Amino acid sequence: MRRLLLVGCLAGLFFAPATLSAQWSLGGQFSWGDELDFAFGGRVIWDWPFEPGAFTTGSFDLFFPEADVDYWEVNVNIGQPIPINSDSFKPYAGAGLNWAHISAGSTSDNKFGLNLLAGLRYMLPSVAPFGELRWELGGGKQFVITAGVMFSISS
């Protein structure tokens, strides 16, 4: 039942209607981890008004490993733009924190670590498709490829 509720909430984020804003974005994402297969989740981005191009992102991924375990991750990262001559493509690099939770039967464990990431946002008027590569150093200890769509919202 918890999974169904979580899936519904995350699907709502992914298909949320967009309004224009420069500061906050919400969206959905699909991920693949080299240790835990496929995941989907949600993401929020706050574009910093005091440092053009820089942002903080928070994300949640619910993975579906082949084994009979529950696994999810929460990530909080800071991204810095990589300067290129384009108004539409916004490459970035960053780092942050990873919280990985795994449970099987009555046993569960939480691990914390660091992230290194690189990605690309394609800026359209009210949506921004993105792709990201994330290396987890500690915590989930995996390489993750993520793609999704962000929708601008009012602040």
Beta strands, then each sheet from edge to edge (+ up, - down):
strand 1: 24-33
strand 2: 37-47
strand 3: 55-63
strand 4: 70-81
strand 5: 89-104
strand 6: 107-122
strand 7: 127-138
strand 8: 143-153
sheet 1: 1+ 2- 3+ 4- 5+ 6- 7+ 8- 1+
end
